[in-house]
Amino acid sequence: MKKKIKRFQRLATVRKKDVSKEINNSNLVQNEIIKNESLIDQINTIMESSKNTSNKIINSGYFKNNAQLLTTLQSQKNIASKRNKYLRAEKEIIRKKIIENNFKKIKAEEKAADYKSHYINELEKKSY
């Protein structure tokens, strides 16, 4: 009986560590999402500022360079958007793992407490 109690206590401890690890992973992913959104905002700002040209005559070299810059920025924005979508999906998976591990931890703690109370009852019966 003592072995079962110890086993479930250790299992609860392991699950608690898993929950802490997943929370840490979730925080890291959230930081990456924030950085990625900042990058997208910066790209949007650059794209908007390069589009704001007046009606004055511009030479073809400037137009070509500007078009290449906008194409490159748009592709970078697409990459950042896809990465952001991936990170959000990853964060949702991590959130589900946290919930699952937390549930398993609670179950292991309940099982340990149940075995402990059962063991104490048996000891009390033997003492009488």
Beta strands, then each sheet from edge to edge (+ up, - down):
end
